[in-house]
């Protein structure tokens, strides 16, 4: 599985590769503002990502701003009661949890219906 996400100190970044520029580049996600970084190797990319996160946190602290965190992993969604009941029945029948059914369904949807997680 290809993982094009990085995480450091609660901040996440989306990473891509540019064949034109022959380098990796990334951007912090889930924050207000633009924080980007790049590297020609995976090691350099990771180091630049960590530096970008540290700079972002320092800049926020210097300006008296609480640094935003990317995503918590908590997602609250309202669905039709009949669908909720079907998910619960499926989970019970398959000896799993509603959370696992929802996570697996989302992962399946993203893997089979998009070329990358960032496609529209």
Residue pairs with C-beta under 8 A, 6 or more apart in sequence:
4 14
4 15
4 16
4 116
4 117
5 12
5 13
5 14
5 15
6 12
6 13
6 15
6 26
6 45
6 46
6 49
7 13
7 70
8 49
8 50
8 53
9 53
9 57
10 69
10 70
11 28
11 30
11 31
11 53
11 56
11 67
11 69
11 70
12 28
12 29
12 30
12 70
12 71
13 26
13 27
13 28
13 29
13 37
13 49
13 52
14 26
14 27
14 29
14 117
14 118
15 24
15 25
15 26
15 45
15 49
16 24
16 25
16 26
16 118
17 23
17 24
17 25
18 24
18 25
22 40
23 38
23 39
23 40
24 38
24 39
24 40
24 41
24 42
24 45
25 36
25 37
25 38
26 36
26 37
26 38
26 45
26 49
27 34
27 35
27 36
27 37
28 35
28 36
28 52
28 53
28 56
28 70
29 70
29 71
30 68
30 69
30 70
30 71
31 56
31 67
31 68
31 70
32 68
33 56
35 52
35 53
35 55
35 56
36 52
37 45
37 48
37 49
37 51
37 52
38 45
38 48
39 45
39 46
39 47
39 48
56 67
57 67
60 66
60 67
61 67
87 98
87 101
87 102
88 98
90 101
91 97
91 98
91 100
91 101
94 101
110 117
